[in-house]
Structure formats: structure tokens, C-alpha cells
Amino acid sequence: LKTLFTPILVDKMVKIHTVGGFSEVGMNMVVVELEEDAFIFDEGFFLPAIVSMQERDKVMTERRLKSVGAIPNDDVINKIRHKVRAQFISHAHLDHVGAIPFMSDKYNAPIYGTPFTVEVLDSLLADNDIVLKNQIFPIKPNTTFFVQGKNKKYKVDFINITHSTAQSSFIAIHTPKGAILYGNDFKLDDTPTFGLRPNYRRLKEIAKEGVLAFVVDALYSGSERKTPSEKIAKVLLEEVLLTIQNRNAGMIVTTFSSHIARLKSIVEFGKKLNRELIFLGRSMNKYSKAAINAGIAPFLKDVRIATYRRQVEKALHQIERKRKDYLVVCTGHQGEPGSILERLSRHQLPFKLNRDDNLIFSSSVIPTEINKEQFAKMGARLKKHKPRIFRDVHVSGHAGREDLRDIMNIVNPRHVIPAHGGLDKTEPMADLVSEMGYHLGKQCHLMGDGKVLKL
């Protein structure tokens, strides 16, 4: 009788669905399920598949994108789709925001991102002639706000963190069992050349309250380093741009179009060289306009941007005649087919590189096989023109092993979920946290796409 009439106490479970970004670099998507409510963190592209689609000039739809593995397979959360109350975007890189236009309307849930991220999203929507039904809310960095669940409100923090694009955030959602902290992607840059420092104070406050689980960028957890500050990249750029001797030659810099801090440094040095800055390519236009519209990049207002084919060709005709007067900033540092630099390497644009020209790669190759292959092929073609090539004028936007040790000590989570790649990227993070007392399968969880962790 005692057994029959004893109340059954069910421990309410937190479920973390690792939808995408745990078996490859890109296609990031995590869903946190809490009783009657669920929350999405990021919906991103797998960029190699996107490049392949664009090469074939395919119209992008959700069905086509899923068929080629270009966006997360969210069919794995169909049973809880009705629970989704909000969609959070951590930052403006396409492997985190790119799938929003094609997936987000399946969820009756508003979208939240920082002002710059929202501007980039608006640009993506315009490019694809898409109007979303869900409301989009710009949230300033270091803001605490509330989102409505079925029966209660949840506190959410957008915590400023440094990365290789503007206004990146750690996102924390507070639950009765502790905060779930989403930290994908980041570096710890205490001396950024643009934007705010990491908000260590708020992270320590949340850690004191208790962090149940930490989804953390482990892309370079196997690199035994502390990732240098962006100020180091600025010094490297200065060393190349301001000290090379052939001042009357052509000067081309290729970098990530989303890296607003890097663009700021390039503009600064271009003015010191008395060269007119010209940005080439649609991607450069997209991110520059987003930064201007978000009110964070007044230095870009005087930069000339050539976007479409005729504009690019006209600009390159002018540059060809007076190379010493211009500093060109363009896309193509990954060897992406159709990018400005890739087309230059194929003689498809009215500008011929020669042995005196300076070609500066303020970038590194994203570590996927297709990127490495594309870059190698483009590099071989470029070398035939015999320009002066400056590689790796760059620092990473991702935390190294020692940064990850530091962030783990700050956050002190009960559970850690390494993210941003397959086991080759996440296993080194598991090794690191094992040194810190976390046990694999108990407090450290190596996940794959389409899996669920029950806490």
C-alpha cells in the first residue's frame, strides 16, 4: 500500500538536440528542449555544398538545400516543432545564419540577433526574395531580456564575445536547473581593434548562478596556443602594406568580407598610402552595407564598392591604367569559384596580374577538404602570373586550446558539449576537459548530427 500511494516524482529533463555542426565544420544548429518549450540556436549553411550549388546555378529552396546537405536536417526535431518559442542567432557568419531564410518559418517563433547580424540576415532575405512571417528583433550586445514560453518567461543573455565578425555573442538561456550557455564561435581578445571586449563580468555572474551545460567552439582545441589578438593582425598588415618597396605596383588584399575589424585596418592603411580604396564583389557589399546600416562602421562610408559585373569590370579597367593609385580589397581567399580573385586567376576580368603586383592574403584557409583543394588550384594559377604573394597576414577568430582552458575555468559548467566539427575537431576538447576533471560520457559529451543529450 505504501508503494501504491507514494507520489512518483518525475525529474524534469533538459534535452539538447545537436541538429547540425557536430559531424562537419559548418551547418550549425542546436535546439534546447525544456518541458513544454524549446529554443533554437543558429541555423547555418554547410558552405562547400552551397558553393557547389552556386556553381550549377541552382535556385536555393529548403528541399534542394537539404538534398545536398547544405542546411541542417531539422526533421529530427519534427515532434517538438510546436514547442519552439524563439530562434537565436549567435553571429553573422553564413554557417550560423545562412539557413534562417529557408528554415525559420516552419517555427512559430521570433528571431533574435545583434543589430549587425540582423542587417546581414535582411540582406540574405532580399537576395533570395524571401519575406519571413516571424518577427525579427535586433538585440544590442550585453543585453538581458525575456522570451515567452508556453506558461512562463525565460531570461536570456546576449553576452558580447570577440570573433572574426562584428557583434558576436555567447547566448545564455536560464532554466531552473541552471543556464544553458551557447558559445559557438569565439576567441578571447582583450585588446580588440574594433568593438567591445569579451564580457567576462557577466560570464562570471552566470557561472556563479550555475551553468548546467556549455556548448563550446572546439574547432582549434587541438592547437596548443592562445589565439593572438586582432591587434597582431593589424601589425602584420601594417608591416606588409607600409614597408614593401614596390610602391607603384598594384596592391590587392583578399580577406573575409564579414571581418569588419580587418576591413577597418585595411582602410586605415590604404589612406596612409594615399590610395583610393575599392571593394570588389557582392559579399564585400553585403557585409559593408550591413555594418554601415547597423551604425558601427562610419569608416566604410567613403569606400567605393563595385558589386555587379559591369561595375567590377569598369573599376578594374581604371585600376589597370593607374595601379599605384588604388588599393583593391576583394573576395576569393578560399579559392571560391566565381569570386573576384578566382576569376582574376583565370583571366576572366580586365586586369592582368604581373610580377610587380602585391597580392596579400589577410586570411587562412577554412579547414575543409574542398576549400583546401580549391585554394591549391587557384594558387597554382596565380603563381603563373608571378606576383609577389604574402600569405597568412592573419590571426584566427577561433579559440586555441589555452583559450578554451581559460573559458572553461570562467564558466565552470556541469556539462560540456564540444561543437563546430566532427570527432577530429571535438575529441581534442574532450582530452582537454578530462585534464580538468570532466569524464567522457558523464560530464563531457561528444555528439553527432541528429543526436540528443538528455540531462
N, C-alpha and C positions, 0 to 999 in steps of 0.2 A: 504493500500500500504506500509505503514511504517513497518507493521508486516511482510508482504511478503518478503520485501527486506532487513530486518535486518539479518546479518550473525548469524548463530547458532554456538555458542561457546561450543564445547564439552570438558568438563573437563576430561583430560586423567586419567584413573583409574589404580590404583595398585591393583592387586588381589593376595592374599596369600592363597594358597591351602594347607590345613593341611591334607596331604595324610595319614600319619601314626604316631603313638606315642601320640595321643590325646584321645584315648579310652582305652589304655593299657600302661604298663611300657615296652617300647621297640618298635621295628619296626618303628623307627623314619624316617620321610621323610616330607620335606616341599618344596613347589615349589612357587617361587615368579614370577609372570607374569607382565611384563611391556610392554605395547603396543605390539610390534612385537617380543619381546624377552621374554624368561623365563629361570630361573635358579633353579637347584635342590640343596637342602641342605640335605645331608645324605640319605642313603638307607640302612636300618638296618634290622636285624633279630628280630623276637619275640622268644626269647631263649627257653621258655618252649616247644613251638612247634618243635623247632629244636631238642631238647633233645629227644622228643617223636619219631621223625623221625629216629634219630640215633639208638634208642633202637630197632626199627623194621628193621634197616639196609637198609633203603630206599635210592636209588640214588637220589641226590638232583637235581631237574630241576625247572625252573621257574613255570611250570604248577603245579607240585606236591607241591612246597612250597606255592603257592597261595591257593591251595585247602585245606591246613591245617592251613591257617592263619599264616604262618611263615614269610612272607615278605609283604611289603605294597601292597595294591591293587591300582596300579597306573592306572587302567582302567579309573579312574575318571578324568585323565588329557589327555586322548587319543586325544581330539580335539585340544590340544595345543602342542602335542608331537613335531611337526615340529618347534616350536618356541624355544625349549630348546637349549641354546648355551654353557652351562657349567654345570658340576656337581662338587659340593664342598663337601669335607668330613671334618667334624669338628675334629674328633679324631679316634683312632684305636679300640675302643670297638665294639664288634660284633653287638650290637643293633644300631650301626650307620654306619658301613662299611660292615657288613656281606652280604647284598643283592646285593652289587655292581657287583660281578661276574655274577649274574643271571639276572640282570635287565638293566644294564647300556648301553649295546649295542643297545637297542631299540632307544636310543637317539644319534643323530649325534652330540656329544658334548664331548670335552675333560674332563678329570677328574683331580681335583686338591686336594692335601692333603699335610701335612707336611712330611718330609723325613721318619720319623718313621712310620707314618700312611701308606705311600706308600709301605714301606717294608712289613708291615703286609698284605696289600692288595695283594702284589705279592705272598706272602706265601699262601693266600687263593686261589688265581688263580692256583697255582701249585698243591695244594691239590686236586683240582677238575678238573685238566687237561683242564683248560679254558685259551684261549688267546683272549683278548679283541681287538676289532678293534680301539677303541678310544684311543688316546694318553693319557698317564698319566704323569702329571707334579708334581714333588716334589717342594713344596714351603716352604722356611725357615720361622720359626715363626717371627712375626713382620715385614712382608713384604707387601708392597703395589704394586699391579700390575694391568694390564688391560686385560679385555677379550673382544673379538669382538662380538658385536651384529649384527643384520641384516644391520643396517645403521649407527651405532655408536659404540664407545667403552665405556665400563663401568669400573670405578675404583673399585677395590676390595681390602679389607684389611684382612689379616690373623693376628689376634691380639692375642699374647700369653696370655693364661689363665691357671690357675692351676686346676688340676683334678687328678683322680687316675690312669692316664696313661700319658705317655710322649707326649710332643709337642701337647697339645690340644689347640684349637683355638676358639675364637669368630670370626665370619666371617661377614664382613660388605660389602654390595654392595650399591654403591652410585647412587642415582636417582635424577632427577630434583626436586622431592618432598621431598627429604631427604634420609638419609641412612636407609636401612633395616638391622637390626643387629640380627644375629642368635647366641644365647648364650645357647647352649644345648649340654653338661653339663659343670659344673664348680664348683669351690669353690674359696674363696678369701684367699689365703695362701701367706702372705708377707714374710714368712721365710721357703721356701721350702727346703727340704734336697737334692733335685735333680732338675735340670732345672731352668728356669727363673721365676721371679716373674710376677704377672699379669701386663700387660702394661697399667697402669692407665692413663699415659700421653696421649697415642693415643686415648683411650676411651673418655677422656675429650675433646680432639680436635674434635673428631667426634660429640660428644654431642653439642659442640659449633656451629658446622656447621648445626646440626639439625638431629635428629633421628625420622623418620616417624613411625617406628614400631620396637618393640623389642620382638622377640620370645625367651622366657626365661625358663630355667630349674626350674620347680616348685615342683620337687619330694618331697622335705622336707620343703615346705613352711609352713606346719603346725607344724614344730618342732621349738619351741621357744628357739633358741640358735644361737650362732655363731659357725660355724663348726671349730673345732680346726685344727691347722697346722699339717702337716705331721711330724714335729719335735716331736710332742707329741706321735705319734705312735712309733717313733724311741725310745723314752724314755721308753715307755711301753714294747717294745721288749727287750730293754736292761735290764729292771727290771726282766723280766721273764727268759731270756736266761742266764744272767750272775750271778743271785743270787740264783737260785734254788740249793738245796743241793745235790740231787742225780746225781752228775756229771758223773757217769759211766753208766748211763742208756741211753736208746735210746732217740733220740730227733728228732721230726718230726714237721715241720712248714707247715701249709697249708695256702695259700693266693691266691690272684688274680694273674694269670700269666702275666697279662698285666701291673701290678703295678711295674714299673721299679724302682721307688724310694724305695718302700718297699723291693724289692729284694736286692737293694744296701745295705740297713741297715742289712738285714739278713746275707749277705755275710760278711760284716764288723764284725759282732758279732761272726759268725762262725770261722773266723780267730783268733779272740781273745780267743776262746775256744780251739784252736788248733785242730779243727775238719775239716775233708775234706767235702767240700760242694758237694752234689749230688742233682741235679734237676731231678725229675721223671715226665714223661708224655709228650705227643705231644704238648699240649698247652704251657707248660713251654719252650719247644724247639722253638716253633713258635715265641713267643714274645722275648725270649732271643736272638735268631739269628737276628730278626728284629732290635733290639736295637744295637747289635754289628755291623750289616751291615750299620746302619744309623750313626755309629761313635759316639754314645752317651753313650756307656756302656763298656768301657775297663775293668771294674772290673769283667765282666762276662766271660772274655776270659779264665780264669783259672778254671772255674766251670765245673765239669763233668756233662754231660746231658745224661740221659738214656731215649731214646724215644720209641723204639719199644718193643714189648712184651719180647723178649729174652734178650734184653739189661736191661730192668727193672728187670726181674727175676734174672739175673746174679748179678746185683748190690745189690738186696735185700738179696741174699744168703750171699754176703760178709758182708753186714751190720748186718745181723742176728748174725754172729760169733763175730764181734767186734763193738758192738753198740757205745761204748764210743769214737770211732774214727771218727764218721760221724755225720753230720747234714743234714737231709733229708728235701728237700723242694718239695712239691707235690701239685697236683690239688685235688679237692674234697671238698672244703669248703662249697659248696652249696648242697652237697649230690648227685651230678650229677651221674646218672647211668653210670658205666664204667670208672669213674675216679679212680685214684690211691687209694685215701683214702676210697672210697666206696667199692672198691674191697678188700682192707685190712679188712674192717669191715665184709666182707662175707667169709673170709678165702680163697680167690681166688688167693693170692700171697704168695710167700715163705718167709713171715715174720710174726711172731706172736707177737702181742702187749701183754705186760704184765703189772703188777701193778706198776712197777717202771718206765715205759716209760713216757716221757713227750710229750704230744700232744698239740700243740699251734695253735689256730685258729686266725691268723692275718687277720681277715675278719669279715664281718657281713653278714647276710642272705639277699639277694635281696628280696624286699617286694612283692613277688607274691605268690599266694596260693600254686602252685606246688612246688616252692622252699622250702617253709616252711614245707610242707609235706615230701618232700624228705629228708630234713635235719633232721627232727624229727626221721624218721625211721632209718637213718644211725646212729644218735646219740645214739639211744637205743641199737643198735648192738655194737657200740664201748664201751659203758659203761659195757657191759658184760665182756670185757677184763680187766676192772678196771685200765686203765692207768690214770695218772694224766692229767686232761684236763684243759686247760687255754683258756677261751672264750673271744672274743671281745678285743683282743690285736690289736686295730684297731682304726682309725678315718675315717670318711666318706669322700668321694670325692665330695659330693654334698653340695651346699649352704643351710644353715639353714635360718630361717625367717629373722634374723637380717642381714645376709649377703645380702639377697635379698633386704632388705630396703636400704642398702648401695649402691648396684649396680644400683638400680632404681634412687637414688639421683645423681649418677655419670652420668648415661646415659640420664636421663630426657627425655624419649621418649614421643611422642604424643599419641601413642597407644601401649598397652602391650598385648601379647598373651601368657598366661601361657602354658607350654608344659611339656612333659615327664610323661604322665599318664592320667587316666580318671578324672572324676569330683572330686573323693575323694582326688586326689593329687593337682588339679588345683584350686578348689574352695577356699582353704585357701590363695592362692596367690591373688585371686580376693578380698578377705577380706582385705588383707594387703594393696593393692594398693588403695582400697576405702578409707582407712585411710589417704592416701597421695593425695586425690583429684581426683582420676580416677573413672569414673562412669561406672558400668557394662552395656555392650551393646553399650556404646558410645566411651569410650577410653580403656576399658578393655573388652577383648573378650574371652569367654570360648568356645572352639571349640571341635569338634569331628573328628574322621577319615572321610576322604572323603568330608569334607566341604570346603567352600571357603569364605574368608572375602574380601569384596570389599571396598577399601579406596579411 
